[in-house]
Amino acid sequence: MNSVAKVFIAVIFLLSSLFAQSELKFAELGNFKLASGEIIYHCRIGYRTFGTLKDDKSNVILFPTWFGGKSEHLANLIGPDKLINSDEYFVIAVDALGNGISSSPSNCEFQSNRNFPEISIKDMVNSQYKLLTEHLGINHLHGIIGGSMGGMQVFEWIVSYPEFMKKAVAYVGSPKLTSYDLMLWQTELNAVEQGWSCGQSDTVIMKTDASIQNVMARTPSYVIEKIKPEDVQQSLAGAYGAYAKFFNSYNWACQLKAMMNHDITKNFNGLLEEAAKAVKTDLFIIVSKTDMLVNPYSALEFAKFVDAKTHIFDNNCGHLAPGCEMETFKELVSVFFGD
């Protein structure tokens, strides 16, 4: 075999290994009891892994999905020279309950659509804890990172399992919703529920909510600058299409309600200051000054009580601000996890 052939085979083997380790896998959790006491029957959690696990399991980073996101989407942020370097860390990208991959209204045979029980951010976290400890044999994390609803899961993780991870990064997320957040998401939920009551098709309902989400994700100045008036319909259609492949209106409502009920102070007398006393993790909070989807107020208040490291992106990208300054974002996260 000549040297060229050997190199070719080596490259194919490497690519095959990378592809195999990022394939979607499932952990079967059985009948999973929710914080409410209800049960998801035959619960399953989807996940993907990237990188090599050290013998002492000291390099694990958990990355939960954002609202409507899949572990497949997180894969775009994981790898050499990406947000999380899989050459250095063993990264577990996990599909949150209700996202159409893990147990959700759209895919539960015995609890489909309206029969699916209401879930919470805490339920998402508890399911991930079972995935790690009972299925993957991991009892400690080097770190956890999540954005938006993923950031909410990070905040819940650090008060529910405060000794479980060394470092945590919550970006454009919130420990406790503001009245602004609740008004926005109630509007989206109203659109879904009114669509159901009027007998509208799932396509119509999803188009309405995807449009609201797409508009609020960025600032007016960003939209005016980046999208021409004649391209508006195409932009909205793209937003709908991104969700429609796996996310129906019942999944949408399920995760919306989970976020609307999210509040890490529930077991701490309703006070962020009291919840902060439970935190044992080195915390990094990243927010966007122009965020119109998840207001940064609560996150910055919480940062004061835990003496967390913070960074405020100040651009016109709104909720998507970290992605608009990806090189800075990558550097901030790399340095934090590497300290």
C-alpha positions in Angstrom: 0.0 0.0 0.0 1.5 3.4 -1.0 1.7 6.4 1.2 -1.2 8.2 -0.5 -3.5 5.3 0.1 -2.5 5.1 3.7 -3.2 8.8 4.2 -6.6 8.4 2.4 -7.6 5.5 4.7 -6.5 7.3 7.8 -8.6 10.3 6.8 -11.6 8.2 6.1 -11.2 6.4 9.4 -10.9 9.7 11.3 -14.0 11.1 9.6 -15.9 7.9 10.3 -15.0 8.1 13.9 -16.1 11.7 14.2 -19.4 11.0 12.5 -20.0 7.9 14.7 -19.4 9.7 17.9 -21.8 12.5 17.0 -24.7 10.2 16.0 -27.9 10.6 17.8 -28.3 8.2 20.7 -31.1 7.6 23.2 -31.2 6.7 26.9 -34.3 5.0 28.1 -35.4 6.4 31.4 -38.4 4.2 31.9 -41.4 5.8 33.6 -40.0 9.2 34.5 -41.6 11.0 37.4 -42.0 14.7 37.0 -41.7 17.3 39.8 -45.5 17.7 39.6 -45.9 14.0 40.4 -47.1 13.1 36.9 -45.3 10.6 34.8 -43.8 10.4 31.3 -44.2 6.8 30.3 -41.3 5.1 28.5 -39.4 8.4 28.7 -36.3 8.7 26.5 -33.6 11.3 26.2 -31.7 12.0 23.0 -28.0 13.0 23.1 -24.8 13.2 21.1 -21.2 13.0 22.3 -18.1 14.6 20.9 -14.4 14.2 21.8 -12.6 11.7 24.0 -13.5 11.0 27.6 -10.4 11.1 29.9 -9.8 8.0 32.0 -10.7 10.0 35.2 -13.8 11.6 33.4 -12.6 15.0 34.4 -13.2 16.7 31.0 -17.0 16.4 30.6 -19.1 19.4 29.5 -22.8 19.2 29.2 -24.6 21.3 26.6 -28.5 21.3 26.8 -30.6 22.6 23.9 -32.3 26.0 23.6 -36.1 26.4 22.9 -36.9 24.5 19.8 -33.3 23.4 19.4 -31.9 19.9 18.8 -28.6 18.4 19.7 -28.0 18.4 16.0 -28.0 22.2 16.1 -25.6 22.2 19.0 -23.2 20.1 17.0 -22.5 23.3 14.9 -20.9 24.8 18.0 -18.8 21.9 19.0 -15.4 20.9 17.6 -11.9 22.2 17.1 -11.9 26.1 16.9 -15.6 26.2 17.8 -17.4 27.4 20.9 -16.6 24.2 22.8 -13.3 22.5 21.7 -14.0 18.7 21.5 -10.2 18.1 21.1 -10.0 19.1 24.8 -13.4 18.3 26.2 -15.8 15.4 26.1 -19.0 17.2 25.2 -22.5 15.8 25.7 -25.1 17.6 23.7 -28.5 16.7 25.1 -32.0 17.2 23.7 -34.3 18.8 26.3 -37.7 17.2 27.0 -40.3 18.5 24.7 -38.0 19.3 21.8 -39.4 16.6 19.4 -36.4 14.4 19.8 -36.5 13.5 23.5 -39.9 12.5 24.9 -42.3 15.2 23.6 -46.0 15.7 22.8 -45.2 14.9 19.1 -43.5 11.6 19.7 -45.0 9.9 22.8 -47.2 7.0 21.6 -49.3 6.8 24.8 -49.3 10.5 25.7 -49.4 12.3 22.4 -50.1 16.0 21.9 -52.6 17.3 24.5 -52.2 14.2 26.6 -48.6 14.9 27.3 -48.1 16.1 30.9 -46.8 19.6 31.6 -43.1 19.7 32.2 -40.7 22.1 33.9 -37.1 23.2 33.4 -36.4 21.3 36.6 -37.8 18.1 34.9 -35.4 18.7 32.0 -32.5 18.9 34.4 -33.6 15.9 36.4 -33.8 13.8 33.2 -30.3 14.9 32.3 -29.0 14.0 35.7 -30.4 10.5 35.2 -28.8 10.3 31.8 -25.4 11.2 33.2 -25.4 9.2 36.4 -27.4 6.1 35.5 -26.6 5.6 31.8 -23.2 7.2 31.2 -21.6 6.7 34.6 -20.7 10.3 35.0 -21.0 11.7 38.5 -19.3 15.1 38.0 -18.9 17.7 35.2 -16.1 19.9 34.4 -18.7 22.3 33.1 -22.1 23.0 31.7 -23.1 25.6 29.1 -26.4 26.6 27.7 -28.1 29.4 25.9 -31.6 30.8 26.1 -33.7 28.0 27.5 -30.5 26.1 27.7 -29.2 28.9 30.0 -32.3 28.5 32.1 -31.4 24.8 32.5 -27.9 25.9 33.6 -29.4 28.1 36.3 -31.6 25.2 37.5 -28.6 22.8 37.5 -26.5 25.0 39.8 -29.2 25.1 42.5 -30.6 21.6 42.1 -27.2 19.8 41.9 -24.8 22.5 43.2 -21.9 20.0 43.8 -22.2 18.3 40.4 -20.1 20.7 38.2 -17.1 22.8 38.6 -18.0 25.6 36.1 -21.2 26.8 34.5 -21.9 29.2 31.6 -25.4 30.6 31.2 -25.8 32.8 28.1 -28.9 34.8 27.2 -30.8 32.9 29.8 -32.6 33.8 33.0 -32.8 32.4 36.6 -36.3 33.9 37.0 -38.5 35.5 34.4 -39.4 39.1 34.3 -42.9 40.5 33.6 -41.7 41.4 30.1 -40.7 37.8 29.3 -44.0 36.5 30.6 -46.0 39.0 28.5 -44.2 37.9 25.3 -44.5 34.2 25.9 -48.1 34.4 27.0 -48.8 36.1 23.7 -47.2 33.1 21.9 -49.1 30.7 24.0 -52.4 32.5 23.4 -51.7 32.2 19.6 -51.3 28.4 20.0 -54.3 27.9 22.3 -56.6 30.1 20.3 -55.5 28.3 17.1 -56.5 25.0 18.8 -59.9 26.3 19.9 -60.6 27.6 16.4 -59.6 24.4 14.8 -56.7 25.9 12.8 -54.2 23.6 11.2 -50.9 23.0 13.0 -49.2 24.7 10.0 -51.1 27.9 10.5 -50.5 27.9 14.3 -46.8 27.3 13.8 -46.4 29.9 11.2 -47.9 32.5 13.5 -45.7 31.7 16.5 -42.5 31.2 14.4 -43.1 34.7 13.0 -43.4 36.2 16.5 -40.3 34.4 17.6 -38.3 35.4 14.6 -39.2 39.1 14.9 -38.4 39.3 18.6 -35.1 37.4 18.4 -33.4 40.5 16.9 -33.7 44.2 17.2 -35.6 46.4 14.7 -32.3 48.0 13.6 -30.8 44.6 12.8 -33.9 43.5 10.8 -33.9 46.8 8.8 -30.2 46.5 8.1 -30.2 42.8 7.1 -33.5 42.1 5.6 -35.0 44.0 2.6 -38.7 44.6 2.6 -39.1 42.4 -0.5 -37.4 39.5 1.4 -39.6 39.5 4.5 -41.9 36.7 3.4 -38.9 34.5 2.5 -37.3 35.2 5.9 -40.5 34.3 7.8 -41.0 31.2 5.7 -37.4 30.1 6.6 -38.1 30.6 10.3 -41.2 28.4 10.0 -39.5 25.8 8.0 -36.7 25.4 10.5 -39.2 24.5 13.2 -41.7 22.5 11.2 -39.4 19.6 10.4 -39.6 18.3 14.0 -41.5 20.8 16.2 -45.3 21.0 16.2 -47.6 23.4 18.1 -47.9 21.0 21.1 -44.1 20.8 21.5 -44.1 24.6 21.2 -46.7 25.0 24.0 -45.0 22.4 26.1 -41.6 24.2 26.2 -43.2 27.6 26.4 -45.0 26.6 29.6 -41.8 25.1 31.0 -40.1 28.4 30.5 -43.0 30.5 31.8 -43.0 28.5 35.0 -39.2 28.6 35.4 -38.0 30.2 38.6 -35.0 28.9 40.6 -36.2 30.8 43.7 -39.3 28.6 44.2 -37.5 26.7 47.0 -35.8 29.8 48.3 -38.6 32.0 49.5 -38.9 33.6 46.1 -35.6 35.4 46.6 -32.7 35.4 44.2 -30.4 36.2 47.1 -31.5 33.1 48.9 -31.1 30.9 45.9 -27.6 32.3 45.4 -26.5 30.8 48.7 -27.0 27.3 47.3 -24.6 27.9 44.4 -21.2 26.1 44.7 -20.3 26.5 41.0 -17.9 29.0 39.4 -20.5 30.8 37.3 -20.2 32.9 34.1 -23.3 34.8 33.1 -23.4 36.3 29.5 -26.3 38.5 28.4 -27.3 40.8 25.6 -28.1 44.4 26.4 -30.5 44.5 23.4 -32.2 41.2 24.2 -35.9 41.4 23.3 -36.6 37.6 23.9 -35.1 37.0 27.3 -34.6 40.1 29.4 -31.2 40.2 31.1 -32.4 41.9 34.3 -32.8 38.8 36.5 -29.5 37.3 35.3 -27.5 40.4 36.1 -29.2 40.7 39.5 -28.4 37.1 40.3 -24.8 37.7 39.2 -24.4 40.2 42.0 -25.5 37.8 44.7 -23.2 34.9 43.5 -20.3 37.2 42.5 -20.4 35.6 39.1 -18.2 36.7 36.2 -20.3 38.6 33.6 -20.1 39.8 30.1 -22.7 42.1 28.4 -22.8 42.0 24.6 -23.9 45.4 23.3 -24.8 45.1 19.6 -28.0 45.2 17.6 -28.4 41.4 17.3 -30.7 41.2 20.3 -31.1 37.6 21.6 -28.6 36.4 19.0 -25.9 38.8 20.2 -23.3 36.2 21.2 -23.4 34.6 17.7 -22.8 38.0 16.1 -19.5 38.3 18.0 -18.6 34.6 17.8 -14.8 35.1 18.0 -15.2 37.1 21.3 -17.8 34.6 22.5 -15.4 31.7 21.8 -12.5 33.3 23.6 -14.6 34.2 26.7 -15.9 30.6 27.0 -12.5 29.0 26.3 -10.7 31.1 28.9 -13.4 30.5 31.5 -13.5 26.7 31.1 -9.7 26.6 30.9 -9.0 28.5 34.2 
